[in-house]
């Protein structure tokens, strides 16, 4: 997009007067169909957006978007979402969009409720939210709907809440993909473990969807030679957690582990490295520093990247387009299930689409 283009330039490129461009932009006065089409064609070609035009003409209209997300300082994964919000601020503030983050405690439902109430009291024009606590988020979204505040969700969806848009991945398919990666070239009998670490599957729909997809994959093999073990290891006491993981790894026929939480992969990787992998394949999520470390060392075999940074950035964009242009945004924006290995890691990290 050329941010320096002027209305005068648009008029010259379209072969019409400046007044005609002004009438097209503001839907006032009479404009021939031919002139209208010419102006719109140039606007599309140059990427010159109406909000930038309004700013050039001195419009003071601003929109306020509240971003309700987990505290980035608590978890590197959510730190990435904070980076996405920051990038969105840089991208959209020049267009009259004000974005303010509201950080709630990742492990405290009361904190979510308190910050949700703050959001409502501040009366935003739109809300971006990561609804990791499904029950509390559902009540918050019900209040948003009653106040006619549009909201977009990312990372995990609550379809019954009827958000303007969901940004994320198909988590059921994500679980199936992880199961297939663990199953590759494995002969029965074999045991595969799915571990939910530092998070409670009973409160987190994104974990339960991954688990269901994981289990469905093995059930569809139509024989019982492959078994699935599920463990909810949300105990943050490290000694207790290590004892529980030791019990899991003690199974002789254990051939693969999926860690559904980004942060939990590092402790599993550390224990596998110390005891020896013993041909136990490990699949984890996201490009956290420790995960990259263990991927490079061959302890983690595959990382499924969820790209939460771009999810958050895209969510703000959906709201901004709706508020500024009354543009209909897609109900669902699914990101690809990116599988990262040691072989493609460097090329992925050097790409500019992350």
N, C-alpha and C positions, 0 to 999 in steps of 0.2 A: 504494500500500500504506500502510495506517495502522500505523506502527511503535509507536504508543502504546496500541494495543488490548490488553486484559488477558484472561486466561483467564476471569475473572469476567464480562467483557463478552460473550465468546463464549457462555458458558453462558446468559446472559440473552437474547441474541438467538436462540439455538436453543431456548430454553424447557426447558432441562435443568439438572441440578445441575453444580457445579464438578467434583465427583467423576466424573461421567459424561464430561465433557470430558477430564479427566485420563486416564481409562481408554481413551478413543478415541485420544488422542495417543500413548499408550505401549503400546497393544495388550495391555492386561492387564485381567483381570476380565471379567465378563459385561456386555454392552451390547446392548440390543434393536436390531434392524435399523432401526426407525423413528428411534430416538435417534441412532444412528450416522450415518444419512443426513442428519439435521438438522444435526449438528455439522459434517460434511464440507461441507455446502452453505454454512454460514456461513464456514468457513475459506476456501473458494474465493472467496466474494463479497468478503471483507475483504482477501484477499491475505496473510493471516497465515500465514507459512511455518513448518513444523516446526522448522527450525533456530533461528528467533527464539524460538519457544516453549521449546525446550530451553535456550536461553540465559537466558530469564526464570526457568526452574526451577533455574538454577544449574549447568547442565551445563558441564563443563570440557573436553569433547572438542574437539580441534582437528585439522584436516587440513592437510597441507603440500603445496603445489603448486609445482613448479619450472618457471620459464619460461626456456627456452633459446632466446635470440634474438640477432640481430646487435647489436653495440654501437650504441646510438642516437646517440652522439656522432660516428660516422663518416659518417652518411648521414641526411638529413632524412626520407627515406621510413621508415627504421627508427626514427627518432626518434618518428614517429607511432605505431609499434607500442609503443614504450616508454610513450607517453602512454596507450595502451589498457590496458597492464598496470597503470599507476598508478591509472587509473580503476577497474579491477577490484579493486585492493587496497582502495580507499575503499568500494567497494560490498560486498565480501564479508568483510572482516576482522571485522565485527560479528557474523557468523554462524559464527565459529570456523574460518575459512579463512585460513591464512597463505600468502602468495605471495612467493616470492623469485626475482628475475631473475638469470640467469647470462648475461653478455654475452660473446659470442665475436667475434673479429676477422672482419669481413665478407669479407676477402680471404685468409684463412689457414685452410686445412683443419686444420692442426695445432692451432690455437686451438680450433676446434670440437671436435676429439677430446678435448683437455684439459678443456674445460668440461663435455663430456658425461660424462667420467669423474668429475668433481667432483659432478655431479648424481647419478650412481649411488651414489657413496660416501656422499652425504647421505641416501639412502634416502627419497625423497619418496613421498607417497601417490598423486600423479599428476603428469604432465609435459605442459606445453604447449611445442611446438617449431615453429620455422620451419626446415624441412629444406632449406636452399638448397644444401647439398653432398649430393647424393643418395646417393653411395656410403657416405660416413661416417655419414650419418643412418640409412641402412638397417641398418648394423651396430649402431648405438646402439639402434634400435627393437627389433632382435632380442634384445638384452640386456634391454630393458624387458619384453618379452613373457616371457622366461625367468624374470624376477623377479615377474611378474604385476603390473607397474606400468602402469596405464592411461595412455594418452597420446593427446593431440589435436594435430593438425597444422594449420597455417594458412599462407596465402599460396600455397604450392604443395604438391601432394599426392604421396605415394608409395603408391599403392593396395596394392601387394604387401606393404607393411609392416603392413597391417590395423590402422590407427589406430581408436581409439574413435569419432572423428569427424574429418572434414576441413572446415575453414572457409575459404572463398575464392571464387574465380570459376571458371567453365569457361574455361580459358585457350585452348583450341582455338577456341572460339566468339569469344573476345576477339580473337584474330588475324584471324578472318573479319570481325568487325565493323570492325576497323581498316582492313582491305583494302577493304571496301565504302565506308567514308567517303572513302578516297583515290580510289576509282574513280568516285564520283558525278560525272556530267556530263563525264567524260573520254572523249575520242574516241581510237581507236587511230591510229597506233602510239603506245605510251607505255611508259615504264619506271618501275617502282615499287621503291623501296629499303627494305629492312628492316634496321635497324642495331641491333646489340647492343653497347652502349657501357659500359665499365667493368665488364663481367661476361663470363664465359666460358660460351658456350652449351653447350660439351661437358661442363661440370660442373653446369649449371643446367637442370633439366627444365622449369621454368616458361618459360624462354626458347624452348626447342625446341618446346614445345607451341604457343606463340604463333606461331612461325615456320611450323609445319606448317599451322595454321589459315589463316594469311595466304596461303601458297602454294596450299592447296586451293581457296580462293575463286577465284583467278585461273585455276587449272586447270579449274575447273568452268564457266568461260565458253566452253570448247570451241573456242577459236581461239588462235593464237599471236601476236596483235597486241599483247597486253599481256605485258610481260616483267617478271620479278622478279629483283632483285639482292639477295643477302644478304651482309652484312659483319659479321664478328666483330671488333669494335674494342675489345678489352679492354686495350689499351695505355694506361697511365695517364700516359705522358709526353705532355704537352699539345702540344708542337710536332709530334711524330710523328702524334698523333691528328688534328690540324688538317690536316696534309698528306694524310692518308688521306681525310678528309672533303672536302677540296678536289677530290680525284680523283673522288669520288662525284658531287659537285655539278656537275662539268664535263660530264657527259653531257647532250647537247642535248635528248634526248627524256625527261629525268627530269621526271615530273609529280607525284610524291608520295613522302614519306618517313614511315616509321613508326620511331620510336625505342622500343624495347621496355623500356628501363630508365628509371625515373623521373629519376634524376640526370643521365643522358646528354642529356636534351632541351635543357638550357640551352646547351650548347656548340654544338649544331646550330642552335638558334634565334639565337644571337649571330652565327654565321657567315652565316646566311641574311639576317639583318637588315642586315649590313654590305655584302653583295654584291648585295642585292636579291632578293626572293623569286622573281621571274620566273615567277609562276604555279605555283610548287612548293608543293603542299599539305603541311602537316605535322601529323601525329597523334602524340600523346605520352601519357604516363601520369601521373596523380596530381596532387594540388593542392599541389605544392611551391611555395614563394614565388617562385622564379625562373620556374617554369612558369606561374604565375598572371600574373606580370609580362608574359611574352611572349604569353599568351593575350589579355590586355587590349589589347595593342598590335597584335594581328592577325597576329603571326608564327606562333604556334601556332594552328591552325584548330580542332582538337578535342582535348580531354583525356578519356581514359577513366579514371574514378576507381575505384581498387581498394579504397579505404576500409580500409586495413590497421589503422588505429586501432581500428575497430569489430570487425575480424576477431579481433584479439588479445583484446579485451574479451569477445567472444562465446565464444572458445575456453576462457577461464577459466570462464565460466558453464556451459559444457557439462560440464567436469570437476567443478565444484562441485555441480551438480545430480546427477551420477552418484554422487559420494562421499557427499553428505549424505542424499539421498533414494533412492539406488539406482534413480534414474530412467533409463530407456532414452533415450538421446539419438540424434538422427538420424545416420546414417552420414555424410551429406553435408549441409552447410549452404552453399548457393551464394548469393552476393551478386549483385545485379543489375549489369549492365554499364552504368554510369551515364555518359552522354555529356554533357560539359560544354562549352558554347560561351560566347562573350562575351555572348550574349543571355540565358542563364539562370544565369550565374555568380553574380550578386548574390543572387538568390532562393535559390540553393542554399547559399551561404555563410551566409545568415541563418536557414536551417532548423536545427532542433534534433536532426535524426536523424543527423547526421554523427558 
